[in-house]
Amino acid sequence: MDKKTSMKKISELVGRDRAIELVMNAYNTELVASWLRHLEASQGGKVARPERRDHLANALVRVNEVCDLSS
């Protein structure tokens, strides 16, 4: 499922404003998790390069999973 379709599905379930809020919170969680992985990897004294992840896609997947659980 592409990002636009995924966001549309969430918006239909919870409304536009709430969908934006949920996805932004999930996006922030993805960013924090990514940086925590980076920091944990660099604990050995070697600075690890952060992986390139599609945080928005991951956030949309998280929110859709929760929406599917509630229906």
Phi and psi in degrees as GROMACS dihedral restraints (atoms count N, CA, C in turn):
[ dihedral_restraints ]
;  ai    aj    ak    al  type     phi  dphi    fc
    3     4     5     6     1   -79.4    20    10
    4     5     6     7     1   168.6    20    10
    6     7     8     9     1   -62.6    20    10
    7     8     9    10     1   -42.1    20    10
    9    10    11    12     1   -64.8    20    10
   10    11    12    13     1   -44.0    20    10
   12    13    14    15     1   -64.8    20    10
   13    14    15    16     1   -41.2    20    10
   15    16    17    18     1   -62.0    20    10
   16    17    18    19     1   -45.6    20    10
   18    19    20    21     1   -65.7    20    10
   19    20    21    22     1   -37.4    20    10
   21    22    23    24     1   -63.1    20    10
   22    23    24    25     1   -41.3    20    10
   24    25    26    27     1   -62.4    20    10
   25    26    27    28     1   -43.8    20    10
   27    28    29    30     1   -64.6    20    10
   28    29    30    31     1   -43.2    20    10
   30    31    32    33     1   -60.7    20    10
   31    32    33    34     1   -37.9    20    10
   33    34    35    36     1   -66.0    20    10
   34    35    36    37     1   -32.3    20    10
   36    37    38    39     1   -80.1    20    10
   37    38    39    40     1   -40.3    20    10
   39    40    41    42     1  -121.8    20    10
   40    41    42    43     1    -4.2    20    10
   42    43    44    45     1    95.0    20    10
   43    44    45    46     1   155.3    20    10
   45    46    47    48     1   -61.0    20    10
   46    47    48    49     1   -51.8    20    10
   48    49    50    51     1   -64.0    20    10
   49    50    51    52     1   -43.2    20    10
   51    52    53    54     1   -67.8    20    10
   52    53    54    55     1   -35.5    20    10
   54    55    56    57     1   -63.1    20    10
   55    56    57    58     1   -43.4    20    10
   57    58    59    60     1   -61.8    20    10
   58    59    60    61     1   -45.0    20    10
   60    61    62    63     1   -62.0    20    10
   61    62    63    64     1   -45.7    20    10
   63    64    65    66     1   -62.8    20    10
   64    65    66    67     1   -44.6    20    10
   66    67    68    69     1   -68.8    20    10
   67    68    69    70     1   -38.4    20    10
   69    70    71    72     1   -65.3    20    10
   70    71    72    73     1   -39.4    20    10
   72    73    74    75     1   -64.2    20    10
   73    74    75    76     1   -42.4    20    10
   75    76    77    78     1   -66.1    20    10
   76    77    78    79     1   -37.1    20    10
   78    79    80    81     1   -63.0    20    10
   79    80    81    82     1   -45.3    20    10
   81    82    83    84     1   -61.7    20    10
   82    83    84    85     1   -38.4    20    10
   84    85    86    87     1   -63.0    20    10
   85    86    87    88     1   -41.5    20    10
   87    88    89    90     1   -62.1    20    10
   88    89    90    91     1   -41.3    20    10
   90    91    92    93     1   -63.2    20    10
   91    92    93    94     1   -46.3    20    10
   93    94    95    96     1   -63.3    20    10
   94    95    96    97     1   -43.9    20    10
   96    97    98    99     1   -61.2    20    10
   97    98    99   100     1   -38.7    20    10
   99   100   101   102     1   -63.9    20    10
  100   101   102   103     1   -44.7    20    10
  102   103   104   105     1   -70.1    20    10
  103   104   105   106     1   -33.9    20    10
  105   106   107   108     1   -63.8    20    10
  106   107   108   109     1   -41.9    20    10
  108   109   110   111     1   -60.6    20    10
  109   110   111   112     1   -41.2    20    10
  111   112   113   114     1   -62.6    20    10
  112   113   114   115     1   -45.9    20    10
  114   115   116   117     1   -65.6    20    10
  115   116   117   118     1   -41.4    20    10
  117   118   119   120     1   -63.6    20    10
  118   119   120   121     1   -38.4    20    10
  120   121   122   123     1   -68.5    20    10
  121   122   123   124     1   -28.3    20    10
  123   124   125   126     1   -90.0    20    10
  124   125   126   127     1     4.7    20    10
  126   127   128   129     1   -65.1    20    10
  127   128   129   130     1   -25.9    20    10
  129   130   131   132     1   -78.0    20    10
  130   131   132   133     1     9.0    20    10
  132   133   134   135     1    93.5    20    10
  133   134   135   136     1   -16.5    20    10
  135   136   137   138     1   -97.2    20    10
  136   137   138   139     1   125.4    20    10
  138   139   140   141     1   -80.3    20    10
  139   140   141   142     1   117.2    20    10
  141   142   143   144     1   -87.1    20    10
  142   143   144   145     1   142.5    20    10
  144   145   146   147     1   -79.7    20    10
  145   146   147   148     1   131.0    20    10
  147   148   149   150     1   -64.3    20    10
  148   149   150   151     1   143.6    20    10
  150   151   152   153     1   -73.9    20    10
  151   152   153   154     1   148.2    20    10
  153   154   155   156     1   -82.1    20    10
  154   155   156   157     1   115.7    20    10
  156   157   158   159     1  -124.9    20    10
  157   158   159   160     1   153.7    20    10
  159   160   161   162     1   -92.2    20    10
  160   161   162   163     1    88.1    20    10
  162   163   164   165     1   -62.7    20    10
  163   164   165   166     1   -36.0    20    10
  165   166   167   168     1   -66.2    20    10
  166   167   168   169     1   -44.2    20    10
  168   169   170   171     1   -61.6    20    10
  169   170   171   172     1   -42.8    20    10
  171   172   173   174     1   -64.0    20    10
  172   173   174   175     1   -38.4    20    10
  174   175   176   177     1   -64.2    20    10
  175   176   177   178     1   -43.6    20    10
  177   178   179   180     1   -63.4    20    10
  178   179   180   181     1   -38.8    20    10
  180   181   182   183     1   -62.5    20    10
  181   182   183   184     1   -45.1    20    10
  183   184   185   186     1   -57.9    20    10
  184   185   186   187     1   -49.3    20    10
  186   187   188   189     1   -66.5    20    10
  187   188   189   190     1   -41.1    20    10
  189   190   191   192     1   -63.0    20    10
  190   191   192   193     1   -37.5    20    10
  192   193   194   195     1   -61.4    20    10
  193   194   195   196     1   -42.4    20    10
  195   196   197   198     1   -67.7    20    10
  196   197   198   199     1   -40.5    20    10
  198   199   200   201     1   -63.0    20    10
  199   200   201   202     1   -40.3    20    10
  201   202   203   204     1   -65.3    20    10
  202   203   204   205     1   -36.2    20    10
  204   205   206   207     1   -64.8    20    10
  205   206   207   208     1   -34.0    20    10
  207   208   209   210     1   -82.7    20    10
  208   209   210   211     1   -11.1    20    10
